[in-house]
Amino acid sequence: MALGLAFTFAASGAAAAPQQPLPSAVVPASVATQVSVVVPLIVPSGSGGLLDAETLADYTEPLGILTRQLDAIEGQPVSVAIDPMILASIRVLGSSAPPTAREWLQRLSVLSNPTVPLPYANADPTLVTQNGSAETLEPLSFDFALNSANFSTAEPATDAVTTPAPIDVGTDEVPPFPSTQQLLAWDFDLENFLFPRPDTVVSSDLEAFAASEYDTVVLSSNNVSRAEGAGSVLDVDGVRVLVSDADASAAMHTALGSTLDVDVVDADAALAAAVQAAGAKQSAATASVLITVDHSMEMSAARLDSALTSLITHPAITIVPLTELAAAPQSAAMIVDSPHSEDRLGDVARLIAAAAKERSFFAIAADPAALISERRLNLLDVLGSIPSDNPADWLTDVNRFLVDSRDTLSAIAVVESSDSLLLADNGFLPVSVSNGLGQAVTVYITVKPRTALLAVGDSRVELHIEPNSQAKGNVPVQSLSNGMVEVTVSLSSSTGLPIGSSEVRDINVQAGWETPIVLALAILVFLIFGVGFVRSSLRRKKPASE
């Protein structure tokens, strides 16, 4: 479980009476520092992009992860960054969502704290943009996961974009059928807000962020170059950047991770000192400091309360909402490229390539969009894996996705068969195909002889296969000469895309045997009926005395 915290500071007068802006480029200790705190709500990766009912029930029980997070921020002067996956996971279940999950969502909705969005599944957007994507990856649809029995209507309302999000209507009511927009909707105080992982952004990423309509991005101070005295609100190529101070962030990380009483006191004091030091580097007009906590940290409500108290009670610090900081004047700045490692980007390139193959493959399915949408959520879940000291954790998630992709692409296959015997001049070669997908598919069978002993009447035979079943297609063939013929049996989509692997099969062609066999069978039938007829006649002619 991981939480991210962000603390923002902007200089203002400590005294009650207004003060004139200081001409110096350095803020003296007597000037108070305004602090804004942002606490992201996230859950561990590995859910596949949607939390199931059992997991939600576990996370939202009295001692569950999500309940503990809500307990920690409730009553605190913080803003909340919400992973939309949590919202969608509860809402997609409709009336079948665990009562504790629905109550948790209602409890979140009535908090007075300002809110901002996180990337879906807390996915790291720069892993994709640094692999050449012109935009960030977002969820496509949740229709595959919706059961109309859990909703009061069979389809979303025509004004689904503007109507209130479903399931936020009370834990005892059945919500209306939701659209994708409703499942992700929240009344965020800062829309188009992007929170990448610290020290992961390069200059070209900003173009992709802007193309995805993000206009506010949080970056580490190590990731930007700003003029002396500039504050934490910057303008980089037309994008508003909120800068988190690396030193102050490290101090907050230490404070939240302290356990011994003496360490807690020292860490909280060091946090306050780091805040003052970061603010003192900036001019009085623009001084501000943003602190973010490592996403891999397990947050304690007691430690968060202690850290916040050390800031609230400090005479030179005042806490304000993040929205107030974001409205401060912006200073021009530049990106200091901080790319991902080549190994990590290489892993993501394999994920993206696998997902592209799947999209083409799913064209054979009755509802390709449902399969593509589900796998998109799986991919976002992997991209939400938090880097750790043990790279095996990341590789485990990557390999799991790739194995699932391989299994998916091999779910449609020609069933192995023994050698065939073809006695007629014209006949059919039966080909059985299995479908391991949860959807009906339509494929085309192609048979190609490797010698000229056999001719194929139809180069592409269409075959429809129900989910998780087999079906047989008959390919018309014509015998041209006797002998063993090797044929290659393969499958393809309607567009000619190869499906699965081909199979080589032997056919024993015995052209011309059809007529003699039929004649022999006719003679045999004639003899049987002839003998029966003679015997019947002889019995009728026999005298009764005999």
Sequence and secondary structure as in RCSB ss.txt:
>XXXX:A:sequence
MALGLAFTFAASGAAAAPQQPLPSAVVPASVATQVSVVVPLIVPSGSGGLLDAETLADYTEPLGILTRQLDAIEG
QPVSVAIDPMILASIRVLGSSAPPTAREWLQRLSVLSNPTVPLPYANADPTLVTQNGSAETLEPLSFDFALNSAN
FSTAEPATDAVTTPAPIDVGTDEVPPFPSTQQLLAWDFDLENFLFPRPDTVVSSDLEAFAASEYDTVVLSSNNVS
RAEGAGSVLDVDGVRVLVSDADASAAMHTALGSTLDVDVVDADAALAAAVQAAGAKQSAATASVLITVDHSMEMS
AARLDSALTSLITHPAITIVPLTELAAAPQSAAMIVDSPHSEDRLGDVARLIAAAAKERSFFAIAADPAALISER
RLNLLDVLGSIPSDNPADWLTDVNRFLVDSRDTLSAIAVVESSDSLLLADNGFLPVSVSNGLGQAVTVYITVKPR
TALLAVGDSRVELHIEPNSQAKGNVPVQSLSNGMVEVTVSLSSSTGLPIGSSEVRDINVQAGWETPIVLALAILV
FLIFGVGFVRSSLRRKKPASE
>XXXX:A:secstr
  B  EEEEEEE SSSS     SSSS  TTSEEEEEEEEEE   S STTS  HHHHHHHTSTTSHHHHHHHHHTT
SS EEEE HHHHHHHHTTGGGS HHHHHHHHHHHT  S EEE  GGG  THHHHTTT SS       GGG  GGG
SSSSS  TTTTTS  TTTT TTS      HHHHH    SS SEE   TT   HHHHHHHHHTT  EEEEEGGGEE
E TB  SEEEETTEEEEEE HHHHHHHHHHHH  SHHHHHHHHHHHHHHHHHHHHTB TTT EEEEE  TT    
HHHHHHHHHHHHT TTEEE  HHHHHTS  EEEEE      HHHHHHHHHHHHHHHHHHHHGGGBS HHHHHHHH
HHHHHHHHT    S HHHHHHHHHHHHHHHHHHHTSEEE     EEE SSEEEEEEEEEE SSS EEEEEEEEES
STTEEES S EEEEE TTEEEEEEEEEEE SSEEEEEEEEEE TT  EEEEEEEEEEEE TT HHHHHHHHHHHH
HHHHHHHHHHHHHHHHS S  
